[in-house]
């Protein structure tokens, strides 16, 4: 029964005759609290009765008379059934309740990366105020290499390295399986206090090799949207996801979104002002894209060194490799994992580093060879490799430019601070919304109607 999706159009069979509805389906999970609600459903924290495991239970509203199961739910189910990796959120079960609602059961994580940013900024501000007042801060700052101090509000560089490695490891698996995520942002990167980092929310994911006449134009949240999408390009590749990774990496390093636009045109202007207005010399074909305007301001660009100051050479090289205007020149997830900045990392090491950070203990120094950028030439060559060397060979896909102006700045539930730069178990505030776990998210549609009759709370 697990993993089966019912077609809910037409009349429902009586429960005894419906092969998709076992008599104990709604008794397998006990709801604890509501975690969030959005356009297509509600997410609950729940307990598996048979094992006691805490899970995220995502109820999908199914319109039996018109559209049936939302396309985002079908995409999420099909992609997560096909992609398994320690750095990708685990879809544990799929079932249909007596009343015809579709349920997706996910592993439950502690928080998303957006909340990590928010909590660390609070910690960092408290530490700096204490230092300015000449008093000792009760929140210890993790040690970082003295030559490369973290920026105000930014995560320690070793923490950024650990998160980035796991993010790329999960994304590389998606790309090797010929899937594009298409909505990478901090809210869709989930983190456990034990150090695991996982990609989530595959509602916009799709196989790259499946032909289609029309693609969704709601691709990538605005702040993390690549220039080829902003300019209305007719094709996109896996490089779309790597631009988003670069924006997330920069946000980890400097403590603020890199390009926080409030509309598509403002987003383009912020990117061009920061990196310079592209031209045919820097990005062949850009002036032929649908949304290109020849009266765009001709900014020279502040440059990444000014936008994200203080990075060691190897980290700056990798960030530049993510943020090439020309998608064909962007580094792949596979080659990014081989970059000198990450070359000494593996999943086990990165998990251990993050667990140390959540415990508030001092972090190890980054090996000097990972900071120096001595392999800059090799890294640059990797970014310009042929398509077969950039993770996978992918046919181009047609795309419509997004009209969405979502900024990705949704608030995350707050929590008390523990003895480290991130919220700890001891620092959790009680009550819904105060220390809520992370889960596959639904955008809030303002509908507070629970209307759930499948489970008892």
Beta strands, then each sheet from edge to edge (+ up, - down):
strand 1: 29-37
strand 2: 41-48
strand 3: 54-60
strand 4: 91-96
strand 5: 102-107
strand 6: 111-112
strand 7: 179-180
strand 8: 189-191
strand 9: 197-199
strand 10: 206-207
sheet 1: 1+ 2- 3+ 5- 4+
sheet 2: 6+ 8- 9+
sheet 3: 7+ 10-
end
